Amino acid sequence: MEHGTLWGHGAYLGPDYSAQYLHRLAEISRDTLARIRFSQSYATLLSGPAFGIAEEVRRDLKMNRYEPATRKC
């Protein structure tokens, strides 16, 4: 089996599992927040609340959690 970006080859040799994982993580995170805050799935939200949820998930996933003093995340 060829592993795509898992071994540093991009998607030339197989599926890009890292991109697929990040996409799925964002979908699950949006839906989870929508269910917690609005008691409905992300897909059924109006555009305003959906935009807010999507932005929060985007900021959370892009947040740099590295601590230079401890050299840990």
C-alpha positions in Angstrom: 0.0 0.0 0.0 1.3 3.4 -0.8 0.7 6.1 1.8 0.8 9.6 0.2 1.8 12.4 2.5 2.3 10.0 5.4 5.8 9.3 4.0 6.4 12.8 2.5 5.5 12.1 -1.2 2.5 14.4 -1.4 -0.5 12.7 -3.0 1.6 11.2 -5.9 1.6 7.7 -4.6 -1.7 7.4 -2.8 -4.4 9.2 -0.9 -3.5 12.3 1.1 -4.5 11.0 4.6 -3.4 14.2 6.4 -5.6 16.5 4.4 -8.5 14.0 4.6 -8.1 13.9 8.4 -8.0 17.7 8.8 -11.1 18.0 6.6 -13.0 15.4 8.6 -11.8 17.0 11.9 -13.2 20.4 10.8 -16.5 18.8 9.9 -16.8 16.9 13.2 -15.8 20.0 15.2 -18.4 22.3 13.4 -21.1 19.8 13.9 -20.2 19.2 17.6 -20.2 22.9 18.4 -23.5 23.4 16.5 -25.2 20.6 18.5 -23.8 22.0 21.8 -24.8 25.6 21.2 -27.9 25.3 19.0 -29.1 21.7 19.5 -29.1 21.1 15.8 -26.6 19.9 13.2 -24.2 22.3 11.5 -25.8 21.7 8.1 -29.2 22.9 9.3 -27.9 26.2 10.8 -28.7 29.6 9.3 -25.8 31.4 7.6 -25.0 33.7 10.6 -24.6 31.1 13.3 -23.0 28.7 10.8 -20.4 31.4 9.9 -19.6 32.0 13.6 -19.1 28.3 14.2 -16.9 27.8 11.2 -14.7 30.8 12.1 -14.3 29.5 15.7 -13.3 26.0 14.4 -10.9 27.6 11.9 -9.2 29.7 14.6 -9.0 26.8 17.0 -7.4 24.5 14.5 -4.9 27.1 13.4 -3.9 28.2 16.9 -0.2 27.8 17.6 0.0 26.0 20.9 3.7 25.6 21.0 5.4 27.0 24.2 9.0 27.9 23.5 9.9 27.9 27.2 8.9 24.3 27.7 9.4 23.2 24.0 6.0 21.5 24.2 2.5 22.0 22.8 
